[in-house]
């Protein structure tokens, strides 16, 4: 007495891919959200080398100062008077982030001091200056 397979029993063996799609979409959202916290300065500078340089991880606010004195925040050049409002806005978006100043090796020291002053006026005390690790 062999049992015959009906058409409805064969359809019940389909693989349900809905949970897999849910996981893929959750991962996509996770990667989109985490990458938006990294705020890059927008330019590459030749950082000076230091023997005591340490790597800081986390979501930081980067301010770049080029050799000609240009200041870059969030991929755009700004004036020194615009540093404070930009830092305040970015700090509101990322309250835990520290400010890292990426000054070029040949950037004017006076410009670095002015930028640091504007960052402190924005209410941030955790300021670092970026350097390359010496070999």
C-alpha positions in Angstrom: 0.0 0.0 0.0 2.1 2.7 -1.3 0.9 6.2 -0.5 0.7 8.5 -3.4 2.1 12.0 -3.1 -0.3 14.7 -3.8 0.5 18.0 -5.3 -0.1 20.0 -2.1 2.4 17.9 -0.1 5.2 18.8 -2.6 4.5 22.5 -2.2 5.0 22.4 1.6 8.7 21.6 1.3 9.7 25.1 0.0 12.5 27.0 1.8 11.4 30.1 3.5 14.0 32.9 2.8 12.2 35.6 4.7 14.4 35.4 7.9 17.5 35.5 5.7 16.2 38.7 4.0 15.4 40.2 7.4 19.0 39.6 8.5 20.5 41.1 5.4 18.4 44.3 5.7 19.3 44.6 9.4 23.0 44.3 8.5 22.6 46.8 5.7 21.0 49.3 8.1 23.7 48.7 10.7 26.5 49.4 8.2 24.9 52.5 7.0 24.4 53.9 10.5 27.9 53.1 11.7 29.6 54.6 8.7 27.8 57.9 9.1 29.6 58.5 12.4 33.0 58.7 10.8 33.6 62.4 10.0 36.6 62.8 7.8 38.4 66.1 7.2 38.5 65.7 3.4 42.1 66.3 2.6 45.4 64.4 3.1 48.1 66.2 5.1 51.7 65.2 5.7 51.7 64.7 9.4 54.9 65.1 11.4 56.4 62.0 13.0 56.6 61.5 16.7 58.0 58.6 18.8 55.2 58.8 21.3 52.4 58.7 18.7 49.4 56.6 19.7 46.5 55.4 17.7 43.1 56.6 18.8 40.1 54.6 17.8 36.4 55.5 17.9 34.3 58.1 16.2 36.3 61.3 16.3 35.9 64.7 14.8 38.7 65.4 12.4 40.0 68.9 11.6 42.7 69.2 8.9 45.1 72.1 8.5 47.1 72.2 5.2 50.5 73.6 4.7 49.1 76.8 3.2 46.8 77.4 6.3 43.5 76.1 4.8 41.2 74.5 7.4 39.1 71.5 6.3 36.2 70.0 8.3 33.7 67.4 6.9 35.2 67.5 3.4 35.0 71.2 2.9 37.3 74.2 3.4 36.2 76.6 6.0 37.4 79.9 7.6 38.9 79.9 11.1 35.8 81.7 12.3 33.6 78.8 11.2 35.5 76.2 13.2 33.5 76.8 16.4 30.0 76.5 14.9 31.0 73.4 12.9 32.5 71.7 15.9 29.4 72.5 18.0 27.2 71.0 15.3 29.3 67.9 15.0 29.6 67.5 18.8 25.8 67.6 19.0 25.6 64.7 16.5 28.4 62.8 18.2 28.7 63.7 21.9 31.3 61.1 22.7 33.7 62.1 19.9 37.1 63.8 20.6 38.6 66.4 18.2 41.7 65.4 16.4 43.6 68.2 14.6 45.5 66.9 11.6 48.0 69.6 11.1 50.4 69.4 8.1 54.1 69.3 9.0 54.6 72.7 7.5 51.3 74.4 8.5 51.6 77.7 10.4 51.8 77.2 14.2 49.6 80.2 14.7 46.8 78.6 12.7 47.0 75.5 14.8 46.7 77.6 17.9 43.7 79.5 16.5 41.9 76.2 15.6 42.6 74.8 19.1 41.2 78.0 20.6 38.0 77.7 18.6 37.6 74.1 19.5 38.0 74.9 23.2 35.5 77.7 22.8 33.0 75.1 21.4 33.2 73.4 24.8 35.5 70.5 23.9 38.5 69.8 26.1 39.5 66.4 24.6 41.8 67.7 21.8 44.6 65.7 20.2 47.1 66.5 17.4 47.6 63.8 14.9 51.2 62.5 14.1 52.8 59.6 12.3 54.5 57.0 14.4 58.3 57.3 14.0 60.2 54.3 12.8 
